Amino acid sequence: MKKKHNYPKNRKKPAVNFWADPEYRKKQSIAHSANTGKDGPNWRGGTTMIKDATYEMMFEKQKGLCAICGKVEIAVYKGKRDIGKVRKLCIDHNHETGKVRGLLCQKCNAGLGMFLDNVEFMLKAVAYLRVWGIR
C-alpha cells in the first residue's frame, strides 16, 4: 500500500533532501576530502582548510593584498567574537577540484561567488558596465 502524504494535491511536493542521495554525498565528500581531520590551531579556513604556515606564505607573497583588487582587507567582524577586528583575507579555491587559488578580500570573494566563478558572466558584466561608460 502506498503511503499517503499530508499535503494538498495543488501544493508542490516537499523539497528533496539532497543529503539522502548517496551520489550527492559522495560528490560532497570528494570535494571536501582535503578537510578531513584538519581542525585545530594549525589550520585556517572554513570549507577550504590550509595550514597556517601556508596561509602566511601566501599572505606574504601577495604582500597582504587581495589577489584581485590589490587592496588591503577592510571588512570587520560584526558578530560577538572578535567584534570590530579586521577580517583575514578569504581563501579562494576551485569549487570542483578544491585547489586553492589565492587570497581575496571579502568583496572580491563575494563577487566571484555571485558570478558563480563563471568567466563568461563576468565578461558580460564588464561589457554592460562599459556600455554605460563605467571604466
Secondary structure as UniProt FT lines:
FT   TURN            9..10
FT   HELIX           18..20
FT   HELIX           22..31
FT   HELIX           33..35
FT   TURN            36..37
FT   TURN            41..42
FT   STRAND          43..44
FT   STRAND          50..51
FT   HELIX           52..61
FT   TURN            62..64
FT   TURN            67..69
FT   TURN            81..84
FT   STRAND          90..93
FT   TURN            95..97
FT   STRAND          100..104
FT   HELIX           106..114
FT   TURN            115..117
FT   HELIX           119..131
FT   TURN            132..133
//
